[in-house]
Every structure is written in C-alpha cells, then in structure tokens.
Amino acid sequence: MTANLQPSQQRPTLATLEASLAACGLQLNRLAARMRAHGPAADATGQIPEAAWESDDVAALNLNLVPLAYGGCPDAQSLVSRVILMEYLGYADAGLALALPGPGLAMPPVLELASARQQADFFEHFRSETPRWGAFAITEPDCGSDATAMRTTARKTAHGWVLNGTKCFITNGARADCVITFATVNRQVGRFGIRAFRVDRGTPGFSVARIERMSGLRVSQLAVLSYADCEVPEEALLSRGDENPLDDAFSGAQQAWDYFRPLLSAVMIGACRRVRDDLATYFDAGAHPAHERHRIADVEASLLDVDRQITAAQLLCHHAAWKTDHGIATSMDSSIAKAYASRVAARVTRASLELAGLDGIAAYPSLEQSYRDAKAFDIMEGTGDMQRLMIARAAQRATSLPWDITQSPPPRPTQPFSS
Ligand SMILES: Cc1cc2nc3c(=O)[nH]c(=O)nc-3n(C[C@H](O)[C@H](O)[C@H](O)COP(=O)(O)OP(=O)(O)OC[C@H]3O[C@@H](n4cnc5c(N)ncnc54)[C@H](O)[C@@H]3O)c2cc1C
C-alpha cells in the first residue's frame, strides 16, 4: 500500500501543511477553531453541529486520506504529514477529528485489495461538495479481538453475493456512504475465508440497527450494522484479479490497523496536549490543587511529567509513520505507538482530574470529556491488552540483542577502547 503514497521529500511541518491545505481549499486554523468551539455540543448530542466546518471546507475534507492519483492534496499524502495534521485537529477536539468526512479506515483495504477500477470508483465518490464518509466493518457482537472468527457470511449467487450478519462498533457507520465490510466465504478455513466487500448505503438488506450510547468519542456514532440477505453485485468484492488461492482479505484489515494506529495515536497526543495546556492555564490563574495533599510544586512536577510522556508518545508515533512512508514499518511499530499513546492518554487525563477536581472541571469541561475519550481510545483499533500481547510476541520472536538473553552474556572484550 505504501507504494501508492507519495511521501514528500521535505519533512513536513504544521506551517508547510497549513499552506498546502490552503492551496487545496482548506483553512486549517479556521477549521480547528470551529472544531474547538463546537466540540462540546458534538460531545453532548453525538451529532456533528452544522457549524463545525464551513461549507467551503467540505470538498477538501472529503479528500482527506484520498491518494494523489484520485484528487487528494499533494502535500498531505505521507503518513508523517497526516499525523501532524491529526495531532493538530485532535488538540481542537478528538471526537470531531475522528468524525471528519473522508474515506477513513476504509482507505487502506481499498488500496490493498481493490482493482484500479474499483479504487477509482471508490475514491471518485469523495469528490463532492457535500460531506461523504467511508467506514470499515469487521467487529461483530461475538468477536472483536479475534476478528478472524467472524460469522458474517458471503454467499456467491448467479449475479453477485449475498451477505448475512451483524457488525458492531463501526466508527461513522451510521453516516457512512460506503462501508468496506468483511465477511467469510468459508468459516472452516479461518482467515483464509475472509473477503472484503463494498456495501453502499441504501443497498437492500443493509441497515443501521442502532447507534451505541458511548461515554467517550460520542460523535463517532458507533453503529451496529445489519446485513439481512443483503445482495451486492459481483464487483462489490474487492479484488485485483491476480490473487492466489491463499490470499485473503484479512491482510487488508491489518493494513488498515497498521496505517491508522499512528493516526489515532496522533489524535490522542493532540488531546493530551490540550489537557496539559488547559491544566497549566487553570493553575497559572491562581487555582489550587483539588486535594490538600497536593502542593503547587506537585502540579509543576506533574506538568513536566506529562510533557515527558507526550514527547515520548509523539516520537513513537512519528517513528512508526516515517517507517510506513518508507515502506519499512512493521505492525509492531504501529502497535507500540498506539499502546503507548493510549496509556499516556489514560494517565494524563486521570492525573488532570485528580489535580483540578470539580472546580477545575467546571472551569475546563474538556478535562472530563478527555477522560471519557481516553477510555474509548484504549479499545478502538485493537485493545491495549491486545497491542501489548502482539508486541510481547513479536519481541519474543525477534530479539535485537546480539546474544540470547536466556543465556549468560558474552564475555567482555579485554581491550574495549583499543583503536
Ligand atoms: C471508539 C471505538 C471505535 C471503533 N471503531 C471500529 C470500526 O470502525 N470498525 C470496526 O470493525 N470495529 C471498531 N471498533 C471495535 C474495536 O476494534 C473492538 O471493540 C476491539 O477490537 C475489541 O473487541 P471487543 O469489543 O469485542 O472486545 P473483546 O475482544 O471481547 O475483549 C474484551 C476484553 O478482553 C481482552 N482480551 C480479549 N482477548 C484477549 C487475549 N487473547 N489476551 C488478553 N486479553 C484479551 C480485551 O483486551 C478486552 O479488555 C471500535 C471500538 C471502539 C471502542
């Protein structure tokens, strides 16, 4: 998939991105200001307020994550530029940042699995003056972490495919125009039976069963999607036409997670920075810590600690993004970035509530919202537990130490500094 991305030669910065996006019709600072102003209403209602972006922004927002070949903004193609952008928008409002129009998580599997014609059809859909959303549906009520055990079936017919099953927790699922849906053609063969289908809104048999009531990231409108004898045409099956019998679509799902974990980390880092800044402003104005056991010196120490954690999370996130842009990232890089950022988000938001207390929350309600959002961050795109499990397994397989750690270390060189 990385071959389709064209990382710009120069290292992007927020300033260069702002200029590039302005040339593509998006005023980034105005968008962020609107998201910040309307974030609380979005959190309260679970709806995107109409004023969250200007109608002029919509065409450019739709093309967010769209490859260059299909009209995407030339200087916002690398993952590094995209994480910089998402950190900035996550600072404005994490919920709205994840609810922005565009193909979203559906983009990587389309690039990985679809033919050139299917890709063109899919991305063409996002060249529009009205907001368009894509979604990615793999999780089911009975299998989340173990997605390969999915039960949604795809049966071949004379004219195409019939899908039956239920998907749940689908980000932007209720507002999506196209949902890349994973289903099995043969449960007996596990992941090898998994295929991906494009299902458009309005397809008979396809419906939004309900929108979950969430404690955090409410505006993502996590949807339960129902497929009841849902008939899709033959070309709905994402296929390049050169697959061998062992190719499955689960690799497309893995591409989506690997690509999105740094993006999600960036949103979390932006949200943590906002918490840090709100906390600093609150105490700078003369407020006292909520609990008498805390002194102002403890607040200063906490802010320093928060800065340290945010910086480390940002380095891991940019490292994974840079490696992705250069075609050398592994799932482990993305998992480490996501697992660490979600831990930082949990710690930072909890510490902020302890320090600021009820008075601080009254002054800065975003502190409480961020705490709720952090719970959802840990679960989405693979829970923190699962990330740590994958990291531990990968680390067990490939130690970077030059000797086996279960054995004694090699003898020290007798003349370590000899030239
Ligand atoms: C905000 C949000 C957005 C989401 N967006 C999407 C989306 O767009 N598309 C989509 O398809 N899905 C989406 N999901 C679903 C998400 O990917 C799943 O919730 C997640 O994979 C966990 O699955 P589950 O909820 O079924 O939990 P389970 O898999 O049932 O896990 C329950 C608990 O058990 C732990 N656990 C499970 N297996 C193991 C194990 N082997 N070892 C140790 N611990 C284990 C988990 O860590 C968790 O704590 C979203 C979820 C959230 C919260």
The ligand as an SDF file (V2000), in Angstrom:
LIG
                    3D

 53 58  0  0  0  0  0  0  0  0999 V2000
  -14.3680    4.0380   19.7450 C   0  0  0  0  0  0  0  0  0  0  0  0
  -14.3370    2.7390   19.0010 C   0  0  0  0  0  0  0  0  0  0  0  0
  -14.3020    2.7340   17.6170 C   0  0  0  0  0  0  0  0  0  0  0  0
  -14.3070    1.5250   16.9090 C   0  0  0  0  0  0  0  0  0  0  0  0
  -14.3310    1.5520   15.5350 N   0  0  0  0  0  0  0  0  0  0  0  0
  -14.4230    0.3870   14.8530 C   0  0  0  0  0  0  0  0  0  0  0  0
  -14.5630    0.3910   13.4170 C   0  0  0  0  0  0  0  0  0  0  0  0
  -14.6020    1.4520   12.7810 O   0  0  0  0  0  0  0  0  0  0  0  0
  -14.6810   -0.7910   12.7810 N   0  0  0  0  0  0  0  0  0  0  0  0
  -14.6600   -1.9930   13.4370 C   0  0  0  0  0  0  0  0  0  0  0  0
  -14.7620   -3.0170   12.7920 O   0  0  0  0  0  0  0  0  0  0  0  0
  -14.5320   -2.0360   14.7910 N   0  0  0  0  0  0  0  0  0  0  0  0
  -14.4220   -0.8840   15.5130 C   0  0  0  0  0  0  0  0  0  0  0  0
  -14.3140   -0.9040   16.8930 N   0  0  0  0  0  0  0  0  0  0  0  0
  -14.3080   -2.1780   17.5830 C   0  0  0  0  0  0  0  0  0  0  0  0
  -12.9660   -2.4950   18.2320 C   0  0  0  0  0  0  0  0  0  0  0  0
  -11.9720   -2.7610   17.2720 O   0  0  0  0  0  0  0  0  0  0  0  0
  -13.2240   -3.6620   19.1820 C   0  0  0  0  0  0  0  0  0  0  0  0
  -14.0440   -3.1690   20.2190 O   0  0  0  0  0  0  0  0  0  0  0  0
  -11.9700   -4.2290   19.7700 C   0  0  0  0  0  0  0  0  0  0  0  0
  -11.2740   -4.9130   18.7720 O   0  0  0  0  0  0  0  0  0  0  0  0
  -12.2510   -5.1510   20.9450 C   0  0  0  0  0  0  0  0  0  0  0  0
  -13.2040   -6.0940   20.6330 O   0  0  0  0  0  0  0  0  0  0  0  0
  -14.4010   -6.4020   21.6550 P   0  0  0  0  0  0  0  0  0  0  0  0
  -15.0340   -5.0860   21.9980 O   0  0  0  0  0  0  0  0  0  0  0  0
  -15.2730   -7.4570   21.0770 O   0  0  0  0  0  0  0  0  0  0  0  0
  -13.6870   -6.9200   22.9670 O   0  0  0  0  0  0  0  0  0  0  0  0
  -13.2000   -8.4200   23.2650 P   0  0  0  0  0  0  0  0  0  0  0  0
  -12.3740   -8.9340   22.1420 O   0  0  0  0  0  0  0  0  0  0  0  0
  -14.3890   -9.2290   23.6850 O   0  0  0  0  0  0  0  0  0  0  0  0
  -12.2670   -8.1810   24.5200 O   0  0  0  0  0  0  0  0  0  0  0  0
  -12.8050   -7.9460   25.8380 C   0  0  0  0  0  0  0  0  0  0  0  0
  -11.6310   -7.7540   26.7820 C   0  0  0  0  0  0  0  0  0  0  0  0
  -10.8140   -8.9390   26.8010 O   0  0  0  0  0  0  0  0  0  0  0  0
   -9.4680   -8.6300   26.4460 C   0  0  0  0  0  0  0  0  0  0  0  0
   -8.9370   -9.7260   25.6080 N   0  0  0  0  0  0  0  0  0  0  0  0
   -9.5290  -10.3030   24.5320 C   0  0  0  0  0  0  0  0  0  0  0  0
   -8.7550  -11.2790   24.0300 N   0  0  0  0  0  0  0  0  0  0  0  0
   -7.6400  -11.3190   24.8020 C   0  0  0  0  0  0  0  0  0  0  0  0
   -6.4280  -12.1090   24.7960 C   0  0  0  0  0  0  0  0  0  0  0  0
   -6.2170  -13.0660   23.8820 N   0  0  0  0  0  0  0  0  0  0  0  0
   -5.4840  -11.8430   25.7300 N   0  0  0  0  0  0  0  0  0  0  0  0
   -5.6560  -10.8630   26.6610 C   0  0  0  0  0  0  0  0  0  0  0  0
   -6.7770  -10.0850   26.7290 N   0  0  0  0  0  0  0  0  0  0  0  0
   -7.7470  -10.3100   25.8160 C   0  0  0  0  0  0  0  0  0  0  0  0
   -9.5430   -7.3260   25.6500 C   0  0  0  0  0  0  0  0  0  0  0  0
   -8.3370   -6.5940   25.7670 O   0  0  0  0  0  0  0  0  0  0  0  0
  -10.7000   -6.6120   26.3500 C   0  0  0  0  0  0  0  0  0  0  0  0
  -10.2320   -5.9570   27.5000 O   0  0  0  0  0  0  0  0  0  0  0  0
  -14.3150    0.2980   17.6210 C   0  0  0  0  0  0  0  0  0  0  0  0
  -14.3370    0.3000   19.0340 C   0  0  0  0  0  0  0  0  0  0  0  0
  -14.3600    1.4980   19.7180 C   0  0  0  0  0  0  0  0  0  0  0  0
  -14.4030    1.4740   21.2200 C   0  0  0  0  0  0  0  0  0  0  0  0
  1  2  1  0
  2  3  1  0
  2 52  2  0
  3  4  2  0
  4  5  1  0
  4 50  1  0
  5  6  2  0
  6  7  1  0
  6 13  1  0
  7  8  2  0
  7  9  1  0
  9 10  1  0
 10 11  2  0
 10 12  1  0
 12 13  2  0
 13 14  1  0
 14 15  1  0
 14 50  1  0
 15 16  1  0
 16 17  1  0
 16 18  1  0
 18 19  1  0
 18 20  1  0
 20 21  1  0
 20 22  1  0
 22 23  1  0
 23 24  1  0
 24 25  2  0
 24 26  1  0
 24 27  1  0
 27 28  1  0
 28 29  2  0
 28 30  1  0
 28 31  1  0
 31 32  1  0
 32 33  1  0
 33 34  1  0
 33 48  1  0
 34 35  1  0
 35 36  1  0
 35 46  1  0
 36 37  1  0
 36 45  1  0
 37 38  2  0
 38 39  1  0
 39 40  1  0
 39 45  2  0
 40 41  1  0
 40 42  2  0
 42 43  1  0
 43 44  2  0
 44 45  1  0
 46 47  1  0
 46 48  1  0
 48 49  1  0
 50 51  2  0
 51 52  1  0
 52 53  1  0
M  END
$$$$
